[in-house]
Amino acid sequence: MVTPLNHIPVLILIGRPASGKSEIIEYLQNLDPADRMERFHLGELVILDDFPMLWTWFEEDAILEKILGKPRLHTDAEGYFKFDYLWHLLIERFNKEFQKCARDLPDRSPQTTTIVEFARGSEHGGYCEAFKHLSAQLLHQAGVVYVSVSFDESLRKNRRRFNPQRPNSILEHSLPDEKLQRLYQVDDWPIISQGDDRYLHINGLRVPYVVFENEDDITTSNPQGLAERLEDVLDNVRQLDTEK
């Protein structure tokens, strides 16, 4: 029997846009490392977020079209992907970055937690398709936290956080209403989590999951409430991981 680690090596943090994922990460990054380990079972943080990758593609397409007079590579003129498989490419990029982190681990703290953050709507395959592309190396060490909000709440917070001066900002980027509705209104989380209230069954592996309820927006301007709820959620993830 393998003795479980005393921290969560990989945390997959998912949910609709503006659900509170980035606020959770920001809160965790600002904690004292010893407190973060004791209360939340998280080590030195490595953040893998697909938004910077997406934003780079948008910028490259704008340069190609407007400056170089060449065809756009990734997106059409309205900012939608030309090909659905590009969503899966982003997940494969997570795998590649995770491999590099694992390779370099001997030079880092052995108690490292990689947070993998992304959102998927059913319009482009949802979490069902995205999870198929996560590597066994990553999934074997992972727990999942789904930040649950309704589409109306996602829409409200997406509008509120928009800062036109910082469209590339993790905490201040936003989607137009029509794009948010098309890409993220339908969420397949109830489908992939049905039948087992503790584990997702992904690529032959059982991956523990816990839902972080955030319809009350506890991730905004309520650090004490956020800490208490997050501590409970991550305690549950850690416990499920030891039982699998």
C-alpha positions in Angstrom: 0.0 0.0 0.0 1.3 3.4 -1.0 1.5 5.9 1.9 -0.4 9.0 0.9 1.3 12.4 0.7 0.4 15.0 3.3 -0.5 17.5 0.7 -2.5 17.7 -2.6 0.0 17.4 -5.4 -2.4 18.5 -8.2 -5.6 20.6 -7.8 -7.8 20.9 -10.9 -9.9 24.0 -10.4 -12.8 24.3 -12.9 -16.1 26.2 -13.2 -17.8 28.8 -15.4 -15.9 32.0 -16.3 -16.0 34.5 -13.4 -17.2 31.8 -11.0 -14.4 32.7 -8.5 -11.6 30.4 -9.6 -9.0 33.2 -10.0 -10.0 34.8 -6.7 -9.4 31.5 -5.0 -5.9 31.2 -6.5 -5.1 34.8 -5.6 -6.1 34.2 -2.0 -3.9 31.0 -1.8 -0.9 32.7 -3.4 -1.0 35.4 -0.8 -0.9 33.0 2.2 2.1 32.2 4.3 3.4 28.9 2.9 3.3 27.2 6.3 -0.3 28.3 6.9 -1.3 27.2 3.4 0.1 23.8 4.0 -1.4 23.3 7.4 -4.9 24.6 6.6 -5.3 23.8 3.0 -2.9 20.9 2.3 -1.2 22.9 -0.5 2.5 23.2 -1.0 4.6 25.6 -3.1 2.2 26.7 -5.9 2.6 26.2 -9.6 -0.2 27.7 -11.6 -1.3 26.4 -15.0 -4.1 28.6 -16.5 -5.1 28.4 -20.1 -6.2 32.1 -20.3 -2.6 33.4 -20.9 -2.3 30.8 -23.7 -5.6 31.9 -25.2 -4.6 35.6 -25.0 -1.3 34.9 -26.7 -3.2 33.3 -29.6 -5.5 36.4 -29.8 -2.6 38.7 -29.9 -0.8 36.6 -32.5 -3.8 36.6 -34.8 -4.2 40.4 -34.5 -0.5 40.8 -35.4 -0.8 38.4 -38.3 -3.9 40.1 -39.7 -3.4 43.8 -39.0 0.4 44.2 -39.1 1.8 41.4 -41.3 -1.3 41.1 -43.6 -1.4 37.3 -43.2 -4.2 34.9 -42.4 -5.2 34.4 -38.7 -4.0 31.1 -37.3 -6.3 30.3 -34.4 -9.4 32.4 -34.4 -11.8 34.0 -36.9 -12.6 37.7 -37.1 -15.1 37.4 -34.2 -12.6 35.7 -31.9 -14.0 32.2 -32.0 -11.7 29.2 -32.6 -11.4 28.1 -36.2 -11.1 24.5 -35.1 -12.7 22.8 -32.1 -9.5 20.7 -31.5 -7.7 23.9 -30.4 -9.6 23.5 -27.1 -8.0 20.1 -26.7 -4.6 21.5 -27.6 -4.8 23.8 -24.5 -5.3 20.7 -22.3 -2.4 19.0 -24.0 -0.3 22.1 -23.2 -1.2 21.6 -19.5 0.2 18.0 -19.8 3.4 19.3 -21.4 3.9 22.0 -18.7 3.2 19.5 -16.0 5.8 17.2 -17.4 8.4 20.0 -17.3 7.5 20.8 -13.7 7.8 17.1 -12.7 11.2 16.9 -14.5 12.5 19.9 -12.5 11.0 18.8 -9.2 14.3 17.6 -7.7 15.5 21.2 -7.8 12.3 22.4 -6.1 10.4 21.7 -2.9 9.1 18.1 -3.0 5.8 19.4 -1.6 4.7 21.3 -4.6 1.0 21.8 -5.6 0.2 22.4 -9.3 -3.1 24.2 -9.8 -4.7 23.6 -13.2 -7.4 26.1 -13.9 -9.8 26.2 -16.8 -13.4 26.5 -17.9 -15.3 24.5 -20.5 -18.8 24.8 -21.8 -20.7 22.1 -23.6 -20.7 24.0 -26.9 -17.1 22.9 -27.5 -17.2 19.5 -25.8 -17.3 20.4 -22.2 -15.4 18.8 -19.4 -16.2 15.4 -20.7 -14.0 16.0 -23.8 -11.4 18.1 -21.9 -10.8 15.5 -19.3 -10.1 12.8 -21.9 -6.9 14.8 -22.8 -5.5 15.1 -19.3 -2.5 12.7 -18.9 -2.5 9.8 -16.5 0.6 11.3 -14.9 -1.4 14.4 -13.9 -4.7 12.7 -13.1 -3.1 10.1 -10.8 -2.1 12.9 -8.4 -5.1 15.1 -8.8 -8.2 16.2 -7.0 -10.9 18.3 -8.6 -12.7 21.3 -7.2 -15.7 22.5 -9.2 -16.7 26.1 -8.4 -20.4 26.1 -8.8 -22.4 29.1 -10.0 -25.4 29.6 -12.2 -25.0 31.0 -15.7 -26.7 34.2 -14.5 -24.1 34.6 -11.7 -21.3 34.0 -14.2 -22.8 36.6 -16.5 -23.2 39.2 -13.6 -19.6 38.8 -12.4 -18.2 38.6 -15.9 -19.7 42.0 -16.6 -18.6 43.5 -13.3 -14.9 42.5 -13.6 -14.4 44.0 -17.1 -11.6 46.5 -17.3 -11.0 47.7 -20.8 -7.5 49.0 -19.9 -6.4 45.5 -18.8 -8.1 42.9 -21.1 -5.2 40.5 -20.6 -5.5 40.5 -16.8 -6.3 37.3 -15.0 -8.7 39.0 -12.6 -10.1 41.8 -14.9 -10.6 40.1 -18.3 -14.1 39.6 -19.6 -16.1 38.1 -22.5 -18.9 39.8 -24.5 -22.3 38.6 -23.3 -23.1 36.9 -26.6 -19.8 35.0 -26.5 -20.2 34.0 -22.9 -23.7 32.7 -23.7 -22.6 30.7 -26.7 -19.6 29.1 -25.2 -20.5 28.6 -21.5 -24.3 28.8 -20.9 -24.6 25.0 -21.0 -22.3 23.3 -18.6 -21.9 19.5 -18.6 -20.7 19.2 -15.0 -23.9 17.5 -13.8 -23.4 14.9 -16.5 -19.8 13.9 -15.8 -20.4 13.9 -12.0 -23.6 11.9 -12.0 -23.6 8.4 -10.5 -20.8 9.0 -8.0 -20.8 11.8 -5.4 -17.1 11.4 -4.5 -15.1 10.4 -7.6 -14.9 11.3 -11.3 -14.1 8.4 -13.5 -11.6 9.6 -16.1 -9.6 7.5 -18.4 -9.8 4.5 -16.1 -8.9 6.4 -13.0 -10.9 7.5 -10.0 -10.3 11.2 -9.3 -11.7 12.7 -6.1 -13.9 15.8 -6.4 -15.7 18.3 -4.2 -18.0 21.1 -5.2 -17.3 24.6 -4.0 -20.6 26.4 -3.9 -20.2 30.0 -4.8 -23.7 31.3 -5.8 -23.4 33.6 -2.8 -20.1 35.0 -4.2 -18.1 34.4 -1.1 -14.9 34.7 -3.1 -15.4 38.5 -3.5 -14.5 40.7 -0.5 -15.0 38.0 2.1 -11.6 36.5 2.9 -12.7 34.9 6.2 -15.7 33.2 4.6 -13.7 32.1 1.6 -11.0 30.6 3.9 -13.5 28.7 6.0 -15.3 27.3 2.9 -12.1 26.5 1.1 -10.6 24.8 4.1 -13.6 22.5 4.3 -13.6 21.7 0.6 -9.9 20.9 0.5 -10.1 18.8 3.7 -12.7 16.7 1.8 -10.5 16.5 -1.3 -7.6 15.3 0.9 -9.7 12.8 2.7 -11.1 11.3 -0.5 -7.6 11.1 -1.9 -6.4 9.0 1.0 -9.4 6.6 0.6 -9.2 5.9 -3.1 
